[in-house]
Amino acid sequence: MPELGRRILSALTAATLALAILFSSTPIADAAAFPFAPRLSTAPATLEMKAPEPDKSELSPEELQTVELFLRNTPSVVNIANIASRTDFYTMDTMQVPQGTGSGFIWDMKGHVVTNFHVIRGASDIKVALIDSSVYPAKVIGGDPDKDIAVLQLQAPEEKLAELKPISIGTSTNLQVGQKVYAIGNPFGLDHTLTQGIVSGLGRELATPGFRGVPIKNVIQTDAAINPGNSGGVLLDSKGRLIGINTAIADPTGKGASSGVGFAIPIDTAKGLVEQVLKYGKVVRPILGITIAPPQTVRQIGVEGILVLEVPEGGPAARAGINGTYRDERGRVILGDVITAIDGKEIKLQRDLFQILDEKRPGDKIKLEVLRNGEKMAFDIELGGRQLSGTE
């Protein structure tokens, strides 16, 4: 082979490998903590749409509608690469290593991108690839690991932001089992891929990588193929409106392939969190203002509920008159109030308490029912707020 030919071949090979490393699907760092987390392949991503213009005369009206839905919404869906910094043991040089890819979508014209929290968890650098194959860095504004939602800010020039096409936001209220849905994302590192299916189930619960172990409620189940790399992508209704964020697959084989059981976070759940991040820079979670005892402590005293250990001064619970656990002048332990219900909903476990509070907002008023020295009492409390950093 002539020398010039060898140089050209060498350059093309190097470029191909570089693209595969940057955008290939590699295992997400926290897959063990997230049972349904995508297990990503090593297939290189192709970021440029190459589908030929369809011959519309050969397509049925239903097919034309599907094609139009895909073409209209693909500019709103992005590819996200999670890159981590690693220090070489021998040279002590710092390297950037891709540790996972996923999908996301453009929320507004300001360059805000929404994705799953597990897609960007542990990232020291984030790259976002747009429909035109351009790649820009992004930073995390905020998010909620317990709801598996993260909001990014695309670091792109103003002229590029002006070209963005935000997704059309729909609603997950009144969805019906059997209605058609469409998933768009970047499975296995492939660029914008469309799958079609139906709503297979509603009201599912999905475990998340959050530290509290509280599942996301009212998750949408669909048989539209959701594969590794689809995480953070869009689930659309037949009118092309966003109704859910593709998040997980049930994979009994452990091989990371679609089993026909996929899950999407309902947009009505995600929307409020995204709006909080955009308004405050963080997610604001409602709080009671108490420290609670470990579950085994309550079982030992033979009561069902949540034992209050401490009630910090100035908090919502303190202002309402809730008592914490303390020692009297003789050193005896005097148990605090035991929370048994909120707004009539029974509380037996910590999970019950967190689930009820997750349905509330800071400033909401609740009726807290407790046991104090064996006597039932009720208190009206106005919930406070705690801001999440977006990286915890």
N, C-alpha and C positions, 0 to 999 in steps of 0.2 A: 504493500500500500504506500503510495507517495507520502512524503513527510507532511504536506499540507493536509491531506486526508486524515492522517493519524491525529493531527492536532485538533481538527474539527470534531472528530469522533470523541476524543478525550474531553473536549470542552462540553459537548452535549451530554456525555455520561456524567460529568461532574455536576452539571446543572440539574439533571434529573435526580441525582442523589440528594442534592441540597434541598430540592422541593419535597422529596419524600421524608427527609428528616424534619423539616419545619412543619409540614402539614400531615404527616402520617399519623395513623391512629395508634397511640401507645397507651398502656394501661393507666387508668386514673389512680392517683396515689391512695385515695381513700376508698377504694372498691370494697375492701374488707369491712369497712364501717357502714357500707350502704349495700344491703343484700342485692338490690336490683341494679346497682351501678353499672354503666356500660363497660364492657370489656372490649377494648378497641383493637382492631386489626392493624397490620402494617401496610395496608394498601395506600399508595400515594393519592393525594387529593388532586382532582382536576377542577380548577376554579372557574374555567370559562365555559359557558353554555355553548354546546356545539350541535344541539338538536336542529335538524333541518326544518324549514318552514313547512308545516303540514299542508297537504292538499285537502282543503276544506270540503271540496266536493265529494270526497271519499268518506267523510266523517258523519256520524249521526249527530243529531242535535245534542244528545247527552254527552257525546265525546267532545263536541265543540265547546260545550260549557266547561268541561273538565280541563281542556287545554287552555281555555281563556283564564280560568281560575289559577292555574299553575303559572302562566306567563305574567299575570297581574301581580302575583304575590311573591314570586322568587326574588325580586329586587329588595324585598323587606327582610329576607332571611340571610344570615351571615354565618361564616365559618369561624370558630374561635379556637385558637391554639393556646394551651396552658404550658408555659415555659418556666422551668425552675432553675435556680442557680446551684451549681454543684462545685465543690472544691476538690481538685485532683489531689489524691493522697500523697503522691510522690513530688509533684512539682509545686503544689499549693496554688496552682493557677485556678481561677474561677471560670467555669464554663456554663453556658446556658444549654439546658437539656430539655427537649420537649417531653412532657409527661402525660399528655392527654389532649384530645381535641373534642369539640362538641359543636353545637349549633346555638344560635341566638337570633334575635330579631330586633329591628329598629323600632323604637318606641315613639320618637318624635324627631322633629327637624333640627334639634339641638345636638344630635349625635348620641343620644342615650340608647344603650343596647341592653336588653333584658335576656337573661339566660338562667340556667340552674346554678345554684351555689356550688354543687359538687363539681361542675365543669371547671370552675376557676379556683377551687380550693387549693391552697398551698402554692399558688403561682407567684413567682417573683417578677414575671413579665407576661403580658397578654397581647396576642396579636389577633386582629380581626380582619378577615378577608371579605371584601364586598363582591357584589355580583359582577363587577367589571374586572375582577382579578387584582384590584389594588389592595394592598395590605397596610394597615395602620396599627400603631400601638393603642392600647386602651388601659384605663385605670379603673379600679373598683371604687365606686362612690359609696355603696352600702349594700346590705343584704341581710337575709335571715336564714341561717343554716337549718333551723327547725322547720321552715317552710320551703327550703331549697330554692330560694329566689335570690338573684344578685342583679344589681344594676351597674352597668359600666358606662364610662364616658369615652367616646371615640376621640382620639387625638388626631384629627384630620384638619386640613385647611378649610377655611370658611367656604370657599367655592365648592369643595367636595361635600360639605355638610348641606349646602343648598340643593344638591342633587339627590339627597336621600329620600327614600319613600317609606314613611312609617307604615306599619301594619294597620289594618282596619280592625279596631277593637269591637268585639261583639259581647255577648253575655253567656254565662254558663247556667243561668237560671232557666228553668222549664225545658231543659234538654230531655229528649225522649229516647229510650232504648229502641234501637232500630233505625234512627235517622242517620243519614250519610255524613261522614266526616273525611277530611283529607289531611294527611301529615306531610309536611315539607321539612327537610333537614339535610344533614350531610352524613349519612350512615357509612361506616367503614372508610371514612375519608373521602368518599365520592362527593362531588359537588351536587347542588340542589337536586334532590330526589323526591319524587311524589309517590305516595302510597294512598290507597283508598280503602275505606271500610265503613263500619257503622259504629255507633255507640253500643257497646256490648253490655255495659252495666254502669250503674250510678251509685253514689254513696259509698264507694270503697274507701279503705284506709290504707295509707302507705307509710312505711317506716322511713325515716330520713336520717342523715348523718349528724343531726343536731345532738348536742350533749344532753338534752332533757329526755330524749327517747319518746317524745310525743308525736304520734303519727299525724300526717296531714289527712284531714277528713274531707268527705265528699269528692274524692278523686274520681275522675272519669276513666272508665275502662273501655278500650277499643281494640278491635281486631285489625285496624289499619297497621301494616307492618311497621314497627318501631324497632330499630336495630341500634347497636353501639354506634355512637356518633350523632344519633337523632336527639340526644338530650339537649334541652334548651330550645328545640325547634318548635314550630307552630302546629297546632291542631285547629283546623278550620271547619266551619259549617259549609253547607252547599252554596252559600252566597259569598264565601271567601272571607268571612269574619272570624277573628280569633276567638276561640272558645276555651282553649286550654294550651298548656305548655308541656310538650312531650318530655317525660322525665325518666321512665323506668320500664323494664320488661320483666315479666315473670319467666325465669329461665331455669327450669328444673334440671337441665342437662349441665349447667355451668359452663357452657361453651360460648355464651354471649350472642346467641342467634335468636331471632324472633320466634316466639312460641305461639303467636296469635293472641297473646294476652299482654297488652301494653297499657300504660297508665299515663295520664296527663293531669297536671295541676289545673283546676278550674280557674279561668281568668278572673272570675269574681273574687276568688281568694287572693290571687296575685296582684290584682289592680290596686287594692288599698295599700299593700306593702310598697309597691313601686311608687305610688304617689307620696307616701311618707318619706321615702328615700329622697325623692326629688325636692320635697318641701323642706325637710330637716337635715338632709345629708345622712340620715340614719333611720333605722326602723325603731319606732317607739312602741314598747310593749307595756300593757297595763299591769300595774303591780298593786298588791295589798299593803306592802310595807311590813313584812314579817319574815322571820327565819323559822323554818319548820324542822321538826325532829325527824330522824330516820324512821322508816316504817316499822322496823322491829321494836322500837321504843313504845309505839302505840299498841302494838300487839301484846307486849309484855304487861301493859296495865289493863288489858282486856276490853279496850274500847275500839270502835271503828271510827276512823276520821283522821284528821291532820292535827297533830299536837303542835301548838305554837311555842317555840323556844324563846325567841326574842322579839320585841316590838320596838324598833328604833324610834326615838323621839322625833316628833314632827311629821311622821309618816301618816298615810291614810288610816291604818289600823289603830295607831296610837291616838289620833284625834277622835276616833269613834269609841275608844275605851276598851279595846281588846287587851287582855292580860297575857303576858309571857310567863315562862317558867323561871322561878327564882329560888334562892335559899333564904329562909327566915333568919331571925337573930340567933336561933339555936342551931343553925346549920342544916335544918331539914329542907328537903327539896319540895317546893310547892309547885305542883303542875299547873301549867298555863291552860288557856282555853283550848278545847278540841273542836276544830271546825268540822261540822257534819253536813252542811248544805249551803248552797248559794242560790238565791232566787228559787228555792224549792227543789233544786236539783241535788240529789244525794251525793255526798262525797265520802268515798271509802279509802281511795288511794291518792298518792300525789298526782298520778296521771289524770285522775278525775278533776282535780283542782286546776291543773294546767290547761286542760281542754276547755273548761268553762271560761277561764280568763282569756284564752286565745280568741274567744268569740266576742270579747268586750274591747272597748277602746278607753284610753285615758280620759277621765272626766265622767265616765258612766257611773251611775249609782246602782249599788247592789244591796241586797238584804243578806247578811251573813248570819248563819245560824251556828251556834256553838253550844258545847256542854261545859259548864263551869261548876265544879264541885258537884257533879251529878245533876245539875239543874239546867234545863234548856233555856237559852236566851237568844235574842235576835238583835242585830245592830245594822243600822243603815250606814253604808260606807261609800264615799266617792273615791274611785280608783285614781291612783297616781300614774306616772309614766316612767319607764326606764328606757334609755336609748341604747341600742345595740351598735357596736362599732362597725359592723359590717364585715369583720374579719374573725370574730370569735366563733 
